[in-house]
């Protein structure tokens, strides 16, 4: 938390309070949800469309700090966004080294190029997949820069750690897993609805994470010749028992 606070203090002292996050997919959705839920402004640039990039760059450039977020360090769209801001800062006579913060995995091409350019670099835990990275540097750095109390966020997460580790019907993650993969008969459609949740944009975040996991699981099944392992079927059966209902329908936020 100390590193995030230090990164935020310098631009704040200079009146730089417009935080832009350049990142695609899992690198941007979690911070977007965190900031929207906390009521903290954050501009998310997750498009390479020239008009959208130009509009973002033109907005409050003199007060902008850019967070460049890429786990692989080789995301083409994110690199293009970074270059657009570098060009705009240079033309405006703004020193980019004080305005760009890079979040990436150790040893990535982005880490090397960012250090060579003199940018502030924050390294994330390489053992955490991108779609699960909400509470790593990918979620915490942009959220903290924007003004979210990330210490309180982590305290909330810690308070439910034991609950989510429990192998019983009180575990909402296990119940959700049963709804997604343990219905009888199995369903191939999921609907996520924002039914009273205070988490703004949670459906979009969850949908992206599930879609990526489902696609990769499909690749793994194909590599094995079709069906998943017996352990996966056992987990689904356990989830059905925890949910207490074999035919739970999923819902999707729109």
C-alpha positions in Angstrom: 0.0 0.0 0.0 2.9 2.3 0.7 4.1 2.1 -2.9 0.6 3.0 -4.3 0.3 5.9 -1.8 3.8 7.2 -2.9 2.8 7.0 -6.6 -0.3 9.0 -5.9 1.2 11.7 -3.8 3.5 13.1 -6.5 0.9 13.8 -9.2 -1.6 15.0 -6.6 0.8 17.6 -5.3 1.2 18.8 -8.9 -2.5 19.0 -9.5 -2.5 16.0 -11.7 -5.8 14.3 -10.8 -7.2 12.9 -14.1 -6.4 9.2 -14.1 -6.5 7.3 -17.4 -6.1 3.5 -17.5 -4.9 2.0 -20.8 -5.6 -1.7 -20.7 -7.6 -4.4 -22.4 -9.9 -7.1 -20.9 -8.9 -8.2 -17.5 -6.4 -5.4 -17.1 -9.2 -2.8 -17.1 -12.5 -4.3 -16.1 -11.7 -4.9 -12.4 -10.4 -1.4 -11.8 -13.4 0.0 -13.6 -15.8 -1.9 -11.3 -13.8 -1.0 -8.2 -13.7 2.7 -9.0 -17.4 2.9 -10.2 -18.5 1.2 -7.0 -16.5 3.6 -4.8 -17.8 6.6 -6.8 -14.3 7.5 -7.9 -13.7 8.8 -11.5 -11.5 6.7 -13.7 -11.2 7.0 -17.5 -10.8 3.6 -19.0 -9.3 3.4 -22.5 -9.8 -0.1 -23.8 -10.1 0.6 -27.5 -7.7 1.2 -30.4 -10.4 3.1 -32.4 -8.6 6.4 -33.5 -11.5 8.6 -32.7 -11.9 7.2 -29.2 -8.2 7.4 -28.5 -8.0 11.0 -29.8 -11.0 12.0 -27.6 -9.4 10.5 -24.5 -6.0 12.1 -25.1 -7.6 15.5 -25.7 -9.5 15.4 -22.3 -7.7 17.2 -19.5 -4.2 16.3 -20.8 -2.6 18.9 -18.6 -4.0 17.0 -15.5 -3.6 13.5 -16.8 -1.6 10.6 -15.4 -1.7 7.5 -17.5 -1.6 3.9 -16.1 -0.4 1.5 -18.8 -1.5 -2.0 -17.8 -0.5 -5.2 -19.7 0.2 -8.5 -18.1 2.1 -9.9 -21.1 3.7 -6.6 -21.9 3.0 -7.1 -25.5 -0.6 -6.0 -25.9 -0.7 -4.1 -29.2 -3.7 -2.0 -28.4 -2.2 -0.9 -25.1 1.1 -0.1 -26.7 -0.7 2.1 -29.3 -2.5 4.0 -26.6 0.8 4.6 -24.7 2.4 5.9 -27.8 -0.5 8.3 -28.5 -0.1 9.8 -25.0 3.6 10.0 -25.3 3.2 12.0 -28.5 0.6 14.2 -26.9 2.7 14.9 -23.8 5.7 15.7 -26.0 3.7 18.2 -28.1 2.3 19.8 -25.0 5.8 20.2 -23.4 4.9 17.8 -20.6 7.5 15.4 -19.3 6.1 11.9 -19.8 8.2 10.3 -17.1 6.2 12.0 -14.5 2.9 11.2 -16.1 3.1 7.5 -17.0 2.9 4.5 -14.6 3.4 1.0 -16.0 1.9 -2.2 -14.5 3.1 -5.4 -15.9 4.6 -8.8 -15.1 8.3 -9.2 -14.2 10.5 -9.7 -17.2 7.9 -8.6 -19.8 9.0 -6.6 -22.8 7.0 -3.7 -21.4 9.0 -3.7 -18.1 12.2 -3.4 -20.0 11.0 -0.6 -22.4 9.4 1.3 -19.5 12.5 1.3 -17.4 14.6 2.4 -20.3 12.1 5.3 -20.8 12.3 6.2 -17.1 8.7 5.5 -16.2 7.5 4.3 -12.8 7.1 0.5 -13.0 5.0 -1.6 -10.7 5.4 -5.4 -11.1 2.4 -7.7 -10.5 2.4 -11.2 -9.2 3.1 -13.4 -12.3 1.4 -16.4 -10.7 -2.0 -14.8 -10.7 -3.9 -15.0 -14.0 -5.1 -11.8 -15.6 -8.8 -12.4 -15.1 -8.2 -13.1 -11.4 -5.9 -10.0 -10.9 -8.4 -7.6 -9.3 -6.5 -7.6 -6.0 -3.0 -7.5 -7.5 -1.2 -4.5 -8.9 -3.4 -4.6 -12.0 -6.5 -3.7 -9.9 -5.0 -1.8 -7.0 -2.6 0.6 -8.8 -5.1 2.4 -11.1 -7.8 2.2 -8.4 -5.5 3.7 -5.7 -4.2 6.4 -8.1 -7.8 7.4 -8.8 -8.5 7.7 -5.1 -10.0 4.4 -3.9 -9.1 3.3 -0.4 -7.4 0.1 -1.4 -6.4 -0.7 2.2 -10.1 -0.9 3.1 -10.8 -2.9 -0.1 -8.2 -5.5 0.9 -9.5 -5.6 4.4 -13.0 -6.4 3.0 -11.5 -9.2 0.9 -9.6 -10.7 3.8 -12.8 -10.7 5.9 -14.4 -13.3 3.5 -11.3 -15.4 2.9 -12.4 -18.1 5.3 -16.0 -18.1 3.9 -14.8 -18.6 0.4 -12.4 -21.4 1.5 -15.3 -23.4 3.1 -16.4 -26.5 1.3 -20.1 -26.1 2.2 -23.3 -24.4 1.3 -22.4 -21.2 3.0 -19.7 -20.5 0.4 -21.3 -18.2 -2.3 -18.5 -19.1 -4.7 -19.4 -22.8 -4.5 -23.1 -22.1 -5.0 -22.3 -19.9 -8.0 -20.1 -22.7 -9.4 -23.0 -25.1 -9.0 -25.3 -22.6 -10.9 -22.7 -22.3 -13.7 -21.5 -25.9 -14.1 -23.5 -28.2 -12.0 -27.0 -28.0 -13.2 -28.9 -31.1 -14.3 -29.4 -31.1 -17.2 -26.3 -29.0 -18.0 -27.0 -25.6 -19.7 -24.9 -23.7 -22.1 -26.4 -20.2 -21.5 -25.7 -17.8 -18.6 -27.5 -14.6 -17.7 -26.0 -12.2 -15.1 -28.4 -9.6 -13.8 -27.5 -6.6 -11.6 -30.3 -7.4 -9.1 -29.7 -5.0 -6.3 -25.9 -5.4 -6.2 -24.0 -2.2 -5.3 -21.1 -3.3 -7.5 -21.3 -1.2 -10.6 -20.4 -3.1 -13.8 -20.0 -6.4 -11.9 -21.8 -8.3 -14.6 -19.4 -7.2 -17.4 -16.4 -8.1 -15.3 -17.8 -11.5 -14.4 -18.9 -12.2 -17.9 -15.4 -11.5 -19.3 -13.7 -13.7 -16.7 -16.1 -16.6 -17.2 -15.9 -16.3 -21.0 -12.1 -16.5 -20.9 -12.1 -19.4 -18.5 -14.7 -21.3 -20.5 -12.8 -20.8 -23.7 -9.5 -22.0 -22.2 -11.2 -24.9 -20.6 -12.6 -25.8 -24.0 -9.1 -25.8 -25.4 -7.9 -28.1 -22.6 -10.8 -30.5 -23.2 -10.1 -30.6 -26.9 -6.4 -31.4 -26.2 -7.5 -34.3 -24.0 -9.9 -35.6 -26.6 -13.2 -34.2 -25.3 -14.3 -34.8 -21.8 -13.0 -33.1 -18.7 -11.4 -35.1 -15.8 -13.3 -37.0 -13.3 -12.3 -34.5 -10.7 -14.2 -31.7 -12.5 -17.3 -33.8 -12.6 -16.9 -34.6 -8.9 -16.5 -30.9 -8.1 -19.7 -30.2 -10.1 -21.6 -32.8 -8.1 -20.3 -31.4 -4.9 -21.4 -27.9 -6.0 -24.9 -29.2 -6.8 -25.2 -30.6 -3.3 -24.0 -27.3 -1.8 -26.5 -25.3 -3.9 -29.3 -27.6 -2.7 -31.0 -27.3 -6.2 -30.0 -29.3 -9.3 -31.6 -26.9 -11.8 -30.4 -23.4 -11.0 -30.7 -20.9 -13.8 -27.9 -18.4 -14.5 -28.6 -14.7 -15.4 -26.6 -12.2 -17.3 -26.2 -8.4 -16.7 -27.2 -6.2 -19.6 
